[in-house]
Amino acid sequence: MVQIGFGLPVSGVWATPDAQVHVARKAEALGYRSLWTFQRLLVPAEPDARAGAEVYRSVLDPVVSLAHVAGWTERVRLGLAVVNMPFVSPILLAKQAASLDILARGRLDVGLGIGWSREEYAAAGAPYEDRGERADEYLRVLRALWTDDVVEFRGRFYQVPPSRVAPKPAQTPSPPVLLGGAAPGALRRAGRFADGWISASLADPARLHEAVAAVTEAAREAGRDPSRLRFVARCPVRPGRGAGATRAPYNGSYDDIRADLEGLARQGITEAFVDLNWDPSIGSPDADPDTAMRRAEETLEALAPS
């Protein structure tokens, strides 16, 4: 059975302090397992079709957003889906994640990726070359920062002099690390190093089993137990849009969308989260605030886990 979470308001008109708290508390009360955020640093002034998505124009920081709702919730897990490793140093992310995990009493899931926007790479001062090798090393140093009493790391890209890094996260040995990405290298990395994998917003639901199989095989080759991995699908739902044979996945009636979510188990997915941030009538900064929240309230209730 697929466990169901919900995307926290981080994009567009509904991404307000009150809306975040309201959605977080209501999702927890309705039995959703988790809340999720995503990262977008900027939108190019002359974007291409992907980089210029309407819902990317105004996006709150994912870590700050989860910290905001952590104190207003008690049980629901808090997920980053995802923070891009090249845009923040390992020591800073380790400190932020450990702090948030403590303040949330051990409810954090750390989703990480390497990003795709060259403009964001440039603005963050991050090199685009060798990003896969950098990610492999980043994950090793991150684990060391969370688990070693005295941390010393001397890699090709990252250096940590002998140091004590405290406090450690509430979860032991560390918060679960889930990796995003659809390229073969990213899937192998998830299998070798991570606790699971997260799909992208544009992923084809009918082909998720291919990614699941690739991650599983990489884990098996690395001598890890694939049955312990988590597979999380982001589901950009648009209720009321489309019907019949022309209906896109996660669109249509609530019955249609529920069937789509239930069908993810056949793809090997263990968890999914409903994400309204990708609906321009909600996630655009130009959307009507009242309409956006009405749609969000309706969707929260209609798709609540049974």
RALIN-V470605 format. One record per residue. N is the residue number from 0. RES is the residue in one letter. OMEGA is omega in degrees with one decimal (* if undefined). Layout:
n:N res:RES omega:OMEGA
n:N res:RES omega:OMEGA
//
This chain:
n:0 res:M omega:-179.1
n:1 res:V omega:175.1
n:2 res:Q omega:-171.9
n:3 res:I omega:173.9
n:4 res:G omega:-176.5
n:5 res:F omega:177.8
n:6 res:G omega:178.2
n:7 res:L omega:177.0
n:8 res:P omega:177.4
n:9 res:V omega:-174.4
n:10 res:S omega:171.1
n:11 res:G omega:-166.9
n:12 res:V omega:-177.6
n:13 res:W omega:-177.9
n:14 res:A omega:179.6
n:15 res:T omega:179.0
n:16 res:P omega:-177.8
n:17 res:D omega:-179.3
n:18 res:A omega:178.0
n:19 res:Q omega:-179.6
n:20 res:V omega:-178.7
n:21 res:H omega:-179.3
n:22 res:V omega:-178.8
n:23 res:A omega:-177.3
n:24 res:R omega:179.8
n:25 res:K omega:178.1
n:26 res:A omega:178.2
n:27 res:E omega:-179.7
n:28 res:A omega:-178.4
n:29 res:L omega:175.1
n:30 res:G omega:174.9
n:31 res:Y omega:-174.9
n:32 res:R omega:-167.8
n:33 res:S omega:173.4
n:34 res:L omega:-172.6
n:35 res:W omega:175.9
n:36 res:T omega:172.8
n:37 res:F omega:-175.7
n:38 res:Q omega:169.9
n:39 res:R omega:-175.1
n:40 res:L omega:-175.3
n:41 res:L omega:171.3
n:42 res:V omega:179.7
n:43 res:P omega:178.9
n:44 res:A omega:175.9
n:45 res:E omega:-171.5
n:46 res:P omega:169.0
n:47 res:D omega:-173.1
n:48 res:A omega:-177.1
n:49 res:R omega:-175.9
n:50 res:A omega:-176.5
n:51 res:G omega:179.7
n:52 res:A omega:-177.6
n:53 res:E omega:-175.3
n:54 res:V omega:175.9
n:55 res:Y omega:-171.7
n:56 res:R omega:-177.2
n:57 res:S omega:-173.6
n:58 res:V omega:177.1
n:59 res:L omega:178.6
n:60 res:D omega:-174.9
n:61 res:P omega:-178.8
n:62 res:V omega:179.2
n:63 res:V omega:-179.9
n:64 res:S omega:178.3
n:65 res:L omega:177.3
n:66 res:A omega:-179.5
n:67 res:H omega:-176.1
n:68 res:V omega:-177.0
n:69 res:A omega:-178.2
n:70 res:G omega:179.8
n:71 res:W omega:-178.0
n:72 res:T omega:-176.9
n:73 res:E omega:-170.6
n:74 res:R omega:-172.9
n:75 res:V omega:178.8
n:76 res:R omega:-174.6
n:77 res:L omega:-171.7
n:78 res:G omega:171.4
n:79 res:L omega:-176.3
n:80 res:A omega:0.7
n:81 res:V omega:166.4
n:82 res:V omega:-177.7
n:83 res:N omega:-174.4
n:84 res:M omega:-177.0
n:85 res:P omega:-172.7
n:86 res:F omega:-179.3
n:87 res:V omega:-177.7
n:88 res:S omega:179.9
n:89 res:P omega:-177.2
n:90 res:I omega:179.5
n:91 res:L omega:179.0
n:92 res:L omega:178.7
n:93 res:A omega:179.7
n:94 res:K omega:179.4
n:95 res:Q omega:-176.4
n:96 res:A omega:178.4
n:97 res:A omega:179.7
n:98 res:S omega:-179.7
n:99 res:L omega:179.2
n:100 res:D omega:177.7
n:101 res:I omega:-177.0
n:102 res:L omega:176.9
n:103 res:A omega:179.4
n:104 res:R omega:171.9
n:105 res:G omega:-177.2
n:106 res:R omega:-172.4
n:107 res:L omega:167.5
n:108 res:D omega:-174.8
n:109 res:V omega:174.9
n:110 res:G omega:-175.8
n:111 res:L omega:176.1
n:112 res:G omega:177.8
n:113 res:I omega:175.4
n:114 res:G omega:-178.8
n:115 res:W omega:-175.9
n:116 res:S omega:177.5
n:117 res:R omega:177.9
n:118 res:E omega:177.3
n:119 res:E omega:175.2
n:120 res:Y omega:-178.3
n:121 res:A omega:-177.7
n:122 res:A omega:179.9
n:123 res:A omega:-178.4
n:124 res:G omega:-176.6
n:125 res:A omega:177.4
n:126 res:P omega:179.6
n:127 res:Y omega:-178.6
n:128 res:E omega:175.8
n:129 res:D omega:-174.5
n:130 res:R omega:177.1
n:131 res:G omega:178.4
n:132 res:E omega:177.2
n:133 res:R omega:179.8
n:134 res:A omega:178.3
n:135 res:D omega:-178.7
n:136 res:E omega:179.1
n:137 res:Y omega:-178.7
n:138 res:L omega:178.4
n:139 res:R omega:-178.9
n:140 res:V omega:178.5
n:141 res:L omega:178.1
n:142 res:R omega:179.8
n:143 res:A omega:-179.8
n:144 res:L omega:-179.2
n:145 res:W omega:-168.6
n:146 res:T omega:-174.5
n:147 res:D omega:176.7
n:148 res:D omega:172.3
n:149 res:V omega:-176.5
n:150 res:V omega:171.0
n:151 res:E omega:-177.3
n:152 res:F omega:177.8
n:153 res:R omega:-179.5
n:154 res:G omega:178.6
n:155 res:R omega:-174.3
n:156 res:F omega:-174.4
n:157 res:Y omega:-179.4
n:158 res:Q omega:171.2
n:159 res:V omega:176.5
n:160 res:P omega:-178.8
n:161 res:P omega:-171.1
n:162 res:S omega:169.0
n:163 res:R omega:-177.6
n:164 res:V omega:-176.8
n:165 res:A omega:3.4
n:166 res:P omega:174.8
n:167 res:K omega:178.2
n:168 res:P omega:177.1
n:169 res:A omega:179.7
n:170 res:Q omega:179.7
n:171 res:T omega:3.1
n:172 res:P omega:-179.7
n:173 res:S omega:170.5
n:174 res:P omega:175.3
n:175 res:P omega:177.3
n:176 res:V omega:178.8
n:177 res:L omega:-177.1
n:178 res:L omega:172.7
n:179 res:G omega:179.2
n:180 res:G omega:-178.2
n:181 res:A omega:179.0
n:182 res:A omega:-179.1
n:183 res:P omega:179.0
n:184 res:G omega:179.5
n:185 res:A omega:179.4
n:186 res:L omega:176.5
n:187 res:R omega:179.7
n:188 res:R omega:179.2
n:189 res:A omega:179.6
n:190 res:G omega:-176.8
n:191 res:R omega:-167.3
n:192 res:F omega:-165.7
n:193 res:A omega:176.3
n:194 res:D omega:179.3
n:195 res:G omega:-173.5
n:196 res:W omega:178.7
n:197 res:I omega:178.9
n:198 res:S omega:178.1
n:199 res:A omega:-178.7
n:200 res:S omega:-178.2
n:201 res:L omega:-177.9
n:202 res:A omega:177.4
n:203 res:D omega:-177.9
n:204 res:P omega:-177.7
n:205 res:A omega:-177.6
n:206 res:R omega:-179.5
n:207 res:L omega:-179.3
n:208 res:H omega:179.5
n:209 res:E omega:177.6
n:210 res:A omega:178.8
n:211 res:V omega:-179.7
n:212 res:A omega:-179.6
n:213 res:A omega:178.5
n:214 res:V omega:180.0
n:215 res:T omega:-179.6
n:216 res:E omega:178.7
n:217 res:A omega:177.6
n:218 res:A omega:-179.5
n:219 res:R omega:179.1
n:220 res:E omega:179.7
n:221 res:A omega:179.2
n:222 res:G omega:-180.0
n:223 res:R omega:-178.7
n:224 res:D omega:-178.0
n:225 res:P omega:-177.7
n:226 res:S omega:-179.5
n:227 res:R omega:-177.3
n:228 res:L omega:174.8
n:229 res:R omega:178.3
n:230 res:F omega:-170.7
n:231 res:V omega:178.4
n:232 res:A omega:169.3
n:233 res:R omega:-175.8
n:234 res:C omega:-179.2
n:235 res:P omega:-173.2
n:236 res:V omega:173.7
n:237 res:R omega:-178.0
n:238 res:P omega:175.5
n:239 res:G omega:-178.2
n:240 res:R omega:176.8
n:241 res:G omega:179.1
n:242 res:A omega:175.6
n:243 res:G omega:-174.3
n:244 res:A omega:-178.3
n:245 res:T omega:-177.1
n:246 res:R omega:175.6
n:247 res:A omega:177.6
n:248 res:P omega:179.3
n:249 res:Y omega:174.4
n:250 res:N omega:174.0
n:251 res:G omega:-179.5
n:252 res:S omega:177.5
n:253 res:Y omega:175.3
n:254 res:D omega:177.1
n:255 res:D omega:-176.0
n:256 res:I omega:176.6
n:257 res:R omega:177.9
n:258 res:A omega:177.1
n:259 res:D omega:-179.6
n:260 res:L omega:179.3
n:261 res:E omega:-179.1
n:262 res:G omega:-179.5
n:263 res:L omega:179.2
n:264 res:A omega:179.5
n:265 res:R omega:177.1
n:266 res:Q omega:-177.8
n:267 res:G omega:-179.7
n:268 res:I omega:179.5
n:269 res:T omega:-179.1
n:270 res:E omega:176.1
n:271 res:A omega:173.4
n:272 res:F omega:178.0
n:273 res:V omega:-175.9
n:274 res:D omega:178.7
n:275 res:L omega:-180.0
n:276 res:N omega:-179.3
n:277 res:W omega:175.8
n:278 res:D omega:-176.4
n:279 res:P omega:178.3
n:280 res:S omega:177.9
n:281 res:I omega:-173.0
n:282 res:G omega:176.8
n:283 res:S omega:175.5
n:284 res:P omega:-179.8
n:285 res:D omega:-178.5
n:286 res:A omega:177.4
n:287 res:D omega:-174.8
n:288 res:P omega:-177.8
n:289 res:D omega:178.3
n:290 res:T omega:-179.5
n:291 res:A omega:-177.9
n:292 res:M omega:175.8
n:293 res:R omega:179.1
n:294 res:R omega:-179.9
n:295 res:A omega:178.3
n:296 res:E omega:-178.6
n:297 res:E omega:-177.9
n:298 res:T omega:176.7
n:299 res:L omega:-177.5
n:300 res:E omega:-175.0
n:301 res:A omega:-175.6
n:302 res:L omega:-179.7
n:303 res:A omega:179.0
n:304 res:P omega:179.6
n:305 res:S omega:*
//
